[in-house]
Amino acid sequence: MKRFRLLPIAVVIALSALGQTQSDPWAPLRPFVGKWEGATSGKPGNGTTAREYRFELNDQFLFQRDKSVYQPKDPGGKPLAHEDFGVFSYDKAMNRILWRQFHSEGFVNEYALDSVGEDGKTLEFVTTHIENLPGFRAKKQYRIVSANEIEETFWLAPPGKELAVYTVAHLKRAQ
């Protein structure tokens, strides 16, 4: 008789698990797909940024590519160019989106999606490790303003210090 009482519980658990596998773990990032352009400002100065997000490899990974160019701080100086690319992946065991971001300066930020706002329009990624920049921590927050506008804030902290805003970007959909 105990087997029959456990059967409905097993069915509920199985259906619940099935529902989880059918949900879309990429939903918070789908609004990013496309090409974006905008202004950026912060510690490196004022500049422009161009970005692209696209799904690759049977939609298993979201690729990101960014190029920001900051105006020279001194008259006659050269603009400061920064490039990075990243790969977002979904770790099924952790039930979490991870992001590895490779920078032209030689460091690699490894992030985990830490939170999604109740309205689904604010995403926060926190570093789990930064390669070639020991002891540093970082956080990126994206706020989806509309289908065609995103605000990004990047915080950085050297060893033993609190996170401080490093750059802010205002992106508009280009395509």
Secondary structure per residue as TSV (DSSP state, phi and psi in degrees):
chain	resnum	aa	ss	phi	psi
A	1	M	-	360.0	-31.7
A	2	K	H	-64.2	-31.7
A	3	R	H	-62.4	-39.2
A	4	F	H	-70.8	-30.5
A	5	R	H	-71.7	-32.6
A	6	L	H	-78.8	-23.4
A	7	L	H	-57.7	-49.0
A	8	P	H	-60.5	-35.5
A	9	I	H	-65.9	-43.0
A	10	A	H	-62.5	-40.0
A	11	V	H	-63.8	-43.4
A	12	V	H	-62.1	-44.2
A	13	I	H	-62.9	-44.3
A	14	A	H	-63.9	-43.9
A	15	L	H	-65.3	-37.4
A	16	S	H	-63.2	-45.3
A	17	A	H	-63.4	-40.0
A	18	L	H	-61.3	-42.2
A	19	G	H	-61.9	-37.6
A	20	Q	H	-67.0	-39.1
A	21	T	H	-72.4	-23.0
A	22	Q	H	-86.5	-15.9
A	23	S	S	-70.4	161.9
A	24	D	-	-100.4	102.9
A	25	P	T	-66.3	-18.5
A	26	W	T	-86.3	-5.0
A	27	A	T	-49.5	-44.1
A	28	P	T	-63.8	-24.6
A	29	L	T	-100.6	-11.3
A	30	R	G	-56.9	-36.1
A	31	P	G	-62.5	-16.3
A	32	F	G	-79.6	-21.8
A	33	V	-	-57.9	127.0
A	34	G	E	134.2	-170.7
A	35	K	E	-107.7	140.7
A	36	W	E	-133.6	150.5
A	37	E	E	-141.8	154.7
A	38	G	E	174.8	-171.4
A	39	A	E	-97.3	147.4
A	40	T	E	-134.7	148.6
A	41	S	E	-149.8	161.1
A	42	G	E	151.3	-151.3
A	43	K	T	-55.2	-41.3
A	44	P	T	-72.9	-12.0
A	45	G	E	117.4	-156.0
A	46	N	E	-105.0	144.0
A	47	G	E	-166.7	-164.9
A	48	T	E	-124.8	155.6
A	49	T	E	-138.0	146.2
A	50	A	E	-130.5	135.8
A	51	R	E	-141.1	152.5
A	52	E	E	-139.4	140.0
A	53	Y	E	-125.4	130.1
A	54	R	E	-151.2	145.3
A	55	F	E	-79.8	142.6
A	56	E	E	-137.6	168.7
A	57	L	T	50.8	64.5
A	58	N	T	59.3	35.5
A	59	D	T	61.5	25.5
A	60	Q	T	-88.1	-18.3
A	61	F	E	-138.3	144.0
A	62	L	E	-105.7	119.3
A	63	F	E	-95.9	143.8
A	64	Q	E	-130.8	137.1
A	65	R	E	-134.2	136.7
A	66	D	E	-139.3	139.9
A	67	K	E	-136.5	123.3
A	68	S	E	-119.8	137.6
A	69	V	E	-125.0	122.2
A	70	Y	E	-103.0	140.3
A	71	Q	-	-63.1	148.5
A	72	P	-	-60.2	142.1
A	73	K	S	-80.8	-26.2
A	74	D	S	-114.0	144.4
A	75	P	T	-56.8	133.9
A	76	G	T	80.6	-2.8
A	77	G	-	-76.8	168.8
A	78	K	-	-90.5	146.2
A	79	P	-	-63.7	150.6
A	80	L	E	-96.1	120.7
A	81	A	E	-106.5	136.2
A	82	H	E	-128.3	133.4
A	83	E	E	-129.7	147.9
A	84	D	E	-153.5	157.3
A	85	F	E	-136.8	155.0
A	86	G	E	-142.7	162.1
A	87	V	E	-131.4	119.9
A	88	F	E	-92.4	137.8
A	89	S	E	-135.7	159.6
A	90	Y	E	-109.9	116.4
A	91	D	E	-90.3	106.7
A	92	K	T	-64.0	-38.8
A	93	A	T	-64.5	-37.6
A	94	M	T	-88.4	-13.6
A	95	N	T	53.8	50.3
A	96	R	E	-149.8	144.7
A	97	I	E	-86.8	130.7
A	98	L	E	-114.2	156.2
A	99	W	E	-143.0	124.2
A	100	R	E	-111.0	123.1
A	101	Q	E	-121.2	122.2
A	102	F	E	-104.5	125.7
A	103	H	E	-107.9	147.9
A	104	S	T	-62.1	-19.2
A	105	E	T	-81.5	-5.3
A	106	G	S	100.7	1.4
A	107	F	-	-103.7	159.8
A	108	V	E	-126.3	122.0
A	109	N	E	-95.9	129.7
A	110	E	E	-110.8	117.8
A	111	Y	E	-113.7	158.4
A	112	A	E	-127.2	140.9
A	113	L	E	-66.6	113.5
A	114	D	E	-90.9	-36.6
A	115	S	E	-158.5	153.1
A	116	V	E	-127.0	127.0
A	117	G	-	-58.3	157.7
A	118	E	T	-55.5	-34.0
A	119	D	T	-84.9	-1.3
A	120	G	S	76.8	7.4
A	121	K	-	-106.0	-2.3
A	122	T	E	-125.1	122.0
A	123	L	E	-120.4	136.1
A	124	E	E	-123.0	127.1
A	125	F	E	-110.7	134.1
A	126	V	E	-121.8	138.0
A	127	T	E	-68.3	141.0
A	128	T	E	-103.5	-19.6
A	129	H	E	-167.1	143.6
A	130	I	E	-125.1	116.3
A	131	E	E	-81.5	136.0
A	132	N	T	70.2	16.7
A	133	L	S	-145.8	66.1
A	134	P	T	-58.7	136.9
A	135	G	T	82.9	-11.2
A	136	F	-	-77.7	153.8
A	137	R	E	-130.7	155.3
A	138	A	E	-148.5	160.4
A	139	K	E	-146.9	140.5
A	140	K	E	-122.4	134.2
A	141	Q	E	-121.4	130.0
A	142	Y	E	-112.1	134.0
A	143	R	E	-122.0	118.3
A	144	I	E	-82.1	107.9
A	145	V	E	-77.7	-43.0
A	146	S	E	-158.8	-177.7
A	147	A	T	-62.7	-18.2
A	148	N	T	-121.9	14.4
A	149	E	E	-149.4	133.1
A	150	I	E	-133.2	140.2
A	151	E	E	-111.3	134.7
A	152	E	E	-124.2	132.2
A	153	T	E	-121.7	131.2
A	154	F	E	-116.9	122.7
A	155	W	E	-106.5	147.3
A	156	L	E	-139.9	144.3
A	157	A	E	-136.9	122.4
A	158	P	-	-70.5	167.4
A	159	P	T	-51.5	131.3
A	160	G	T	77.2	1.5
A	161	K	S	-111.0	164.2
A	162	E	-	-82.0	154.6
A	163	L	-	-61.8	138.1
A	164	A	E	-136.1	147.1
A	165	V	E	-60.9	128.7
A	166	Y	E	-104.2	-46.3
A	167	T	E	-144.8	155.9
A	168	V	E	-132.4	132.8
A	169	A	E	-125.7	140.8
A	170	H	E	-117.1	109.9
A	171	L	E	-108.3	139.9
A	172	K	E	-122.2	144.1
A	173	R	E	-63.0	128.8
A	174	A	-	-98.6	-28.4
A	175	Q	-	-152.6	360.0
